[in-house]
């Protein structure tokens, strides 16, 4: 996988949370967007410094918090909603909630390896390539309804596999646990 693909694979899932984190801290909509763009550029430029064993979201929020605090130091009128101590406390709370992600990611990788190739292909098309279900159905020669059912069953299978592996303590990772990487939700 190229560096560009790796970056996007990690950035896309946390983009909404990163925007929410910045939005919760910065009052002005234009300052929020400028800060988000600056943080995104910095993440891209410093991606080679990112430790793949750590949560990408935590790394991104850490950079965002530093950028916010730097902007506040440079300009006392920078529209931070909270004092710097609160920004740091919120960052620590977000990071604590991310500690279980590597455990689930490790379990997910092992569970994905157990799936038949066709199932992995469908999941890759839907979640990595973000293809619409209609396009996946055409590509694999199936009906839209069958793809929806397949994705639902695969999410259930992966969720059960992840929980089973974690319960058996088959992985080396932090002790906190969060939701699986592929959420169970209705596809439309």
C-alpha positions as CSV (number, residue, x, y, z in Angstrom):
1,X,0.0,0.0,0.0
2,X,1.4,3.4,-0.9
3,X,2.0,6.1,1.7
4,X,-0.9,8.1,0.2
5,X,-3.2,5.1,0.5
6,X,-2.1,4.3,4.0
7,X,-2.6,7.9,5.1
8,X,-6.1,8.1,3.7
9,X,-7.0,4.6,5.1
10,X,-6.2,6.0,8.6
11,X,-7.3,9.6,8.1
12,X,-10.8,9.0,6.7
13,X,-12.3,7.1,9.7
14,X,-11.1,9.7,12.2
15,X,-11.8,12.8,10.1
16,X,-15.3,13.4,11.6
17,X,-14.0,13.0,15.2
18,X,-11.1,15.3,14.4
19,X,-13.5,18.0,13.1
20,X,-15.7,17.5,16.2
21,X,-12.8,17.8,18.5
22,X,-11.7,21.1,16.8
23,X,-15.3,22.3,16.6
24,X,-15.8,21.7,20.3
25,X,-12.7,23.9,21.1
26,X,-12.8,26.7,18.5
27,X,-15.7,29.1,18.4
28,X,-15.3,30.7,15.0
29,X,-16.4,28.6,12.0
30,X,-13.6,30.1,9.7
31,X,-10.9,29.6,12.4
32,X,-12.2,26.0,12.8
33,X,-11.9,25.2,9.1
34,X,-8.5,26.9,8.9
35,X,-7.2,24.9,11.8
36,X,-8.6,21.7,10.4
37,X,-6.9,22.3,7.1
38,X,-3.6,23.2,8.9
39,X,-3.8,20.0,11.0
40,X,-4.6,17.9,8.0
41,X,-1.6,19.3,6.1
42,X,0.6,18.7,9.2
43,X,-0.6,15.1,9.5
44,X,0.2,14.5,5.9
45,X,3.6,16.1,6.1
46,X,4.5,14.3,9.3
47,X,2.9,11.0,8.4
48,X,6.3,9.2,8.4
49,X,6.7,10.1,12.1
50,X,3.4,8.4,13.0
51,X,3.8,5.2,15.0
52,X,1.5,2.6,13.5
53,X,1.1,0.9,16.9
54,X,-0.7,4.0,18.3
55,X,-4.1,5.3,17.6
56,X,-4.1,7.6,14.5
57,X,-7.0,9.5,16.0
58,X,-5.1,10.2,19.2
59,X,-2.1,11.4,17.2
60,X,-4.2,13.7,15.1
61,X,-6.0,15.2,18.1
62,X,-2.7,15.7,19.8
63,X,-1.5,17.7,16.8
64,X,-4.7,19.6,16.7
65,X,-4.5,20.5,20.4
66,X,-0.9,21.7,20.0
67,X,-1.9,23.8,17.0
68,X,-4.8,25.3,19.0
69,X,-2.6,26.2,22.0
70,X,0.1,27.6,19.7
71,X,-2.5,29.8,18.0
72,X,-3.8,31.0,21.4
73,X,-0.2,31.8,22.5
74,X,0.4,33.8,19.3
75,X,-2.9,35.6,19.5
76,X,-4.9,36.1,22.7
77,X,-8.0,36.7,20.6
78,X,-7.9,33.3,19.0
79,X,-11.4,32.0,19.5
80,X,-10.8,29.1,21.9
81,X,-14.0,28.2,23.8
82,X,-12.0,26.9,26.8
83,X,-8.8,27.7,28.6
84,X,-5.7,25.7,27.6
85,X,-6.0,23.5,30.7
86,X,-9.4,22.4,29.5
87,X,-8.2,21.7,26.0
88,X,-5.5,19.4,27.5
89,X,-8.1,17.7,29.8
90,X,-10.5,17.0,26.9
91,X,-7.5,15.7,24.8
92,X,-6.6,13.3,27.6
93,X,-10.2,12.1,27.9
94,X,-10.3,11.4,24.1
95,X,-7.0,9.6,24.3
96,X,-8.2,7.4,27.1
97,X,-11.2,6.3,25.1
98,X,-8.9,5.3,22.2
99,X,-6.6,3.0,24.2
100,X,-8.6,-0.2,23.2
101,X,-8.5,0.5,19.5
102,X,-5.2,-1.4,18.8
103,X,-6.6,-4.5,20.5
104,X,-9.6,-4.5,18.2
105,X,-7.6,-3.7,15.1
106,X,-5.3,-6.7,15.8
107,X,-8.3,-9.0,16.4
108,X,-9.9,-7.6,13.2
109,X,-6.9,-8.4,11.1
110,X,-6.8,-12.0,12.3
111,X,-10.5,-12.4,11.8
112,X,-10.4,-11.0,8.3
113,X,-7.7,-13.5,7.4
114,X,-10.1,-16.3,8.4
115,X,-12.7,-15.1,5.9
116,X,-13.1,-16.6,2.4
117,X,-11.5,-14.5,-0.3
118,X,-14.9,-13.4,-1.8
119,X,-16.0,-12.1,1.6
120,X,-12.7,-10.2,2.0
121,X,-13.2,-8.7,-1.5
122,X,-16.7,-7.5,-0.7
123,X,-15.5,-5.9,2.6
124,X,-12.6,-4.3,0.9
125,X,-14.8,-2.9,-1.8
126,X,-17.3,-1.5,0.7
127,X,-15.0,-0.2,3.5
128,X,-11.6,0.4,2.0
129,X,-12.7,1.6,-1.5
130,X,-16.0,3.0,-0.2
131,X,-17.9,1.6,-3.2
132,X,-21.7,1.8,-3.1
133,X,-23.5,-1.5,-2.6
134,X,-25.0,-1.3,-6.1
135,X,-21.6,-1.2,-7.6
136,X,-20.4,-4.1,-5.5
137,X,-23.4,-6.2,-6.5
138,X,-22.6,-5.6,-10.2
139,X,-18.9,-6.3,-9.7
140,X,-19.4,-9.6,-8.0
141,X,-22.5,-10.7,-10.0
142,X,-25.0,-10.5,-7.1
143,X,-28.2,-8.7,-6.2
144,X,-28.3,-5.6,-4.1
145,X,-30.3,-7.4,-1.5
146,X,-27.8,-10.2,-1.3
147,X,-24.9,-7.7,-0.8
148,X,-26.8,-6.0,2.0
149,X,-27.4,-9.4,3.7
150,X,-23.8,-10.5,3.1
151,X,-22.4,-7.3,4.6
152,X,-24.7,-7.6,7.6
153,X,-23.7,-11.2,8.2
154,X,-20.0,-10.4,7.7
155,X,-20.2,-7.6,10.3
156,X,-21.9,-10.0,12.7
157,X,-19.3,-12.6,12.1
158,X,-16.4,-10.2,12.5
159,X,-17.9,-8.7,15.7
160,X,-18.3,-12.2,17.2
161,X,-14.8,-13.2,16.1
162,X,-13.2,-10.1,17.6
163,X,-15.1,-10.5,20.9
164,X,-14.1,-14.2,21.0
165,X,-10.4,-13.5,20.4
166,X,-10.4,-10.7,23.0
167,X,-12.2,-12.9,25.5
168,X,-9.6,-15.7,25.0
169,X,-6.9,-13.0,25.4
170,X,-5.3,-14.2,22.1
171,X,-3.7,-10.7,21.5
172,X,-1.1,-8.5,23.0
173,X,-2.6,-5.0,23.4
174,X,-3.8,-2.5,26.0
175,X,-6.6,-3.7,28.4
176,X,-9.3,-1.2,27.5
177,X,-11.8,-2.3,24.8
178,X,-13.8,-0.2,22.4
179,X,-16.3,-1.0,19.6
180,X,-15.1,-3.0,16.6
181,X,-13.6,-1.3,13.5
182,X,-16.6,-2.3,11.3
183,X,-19.7,-1.1,13.0
184,X,-22.9,-3.1,12.8
185,X,-25.4,-0.8,11.0
186,X,-28.0,-1.0,8.4
187,X,-26.7,-0.4,4.8
188,X,-28.9,1.5,2.5
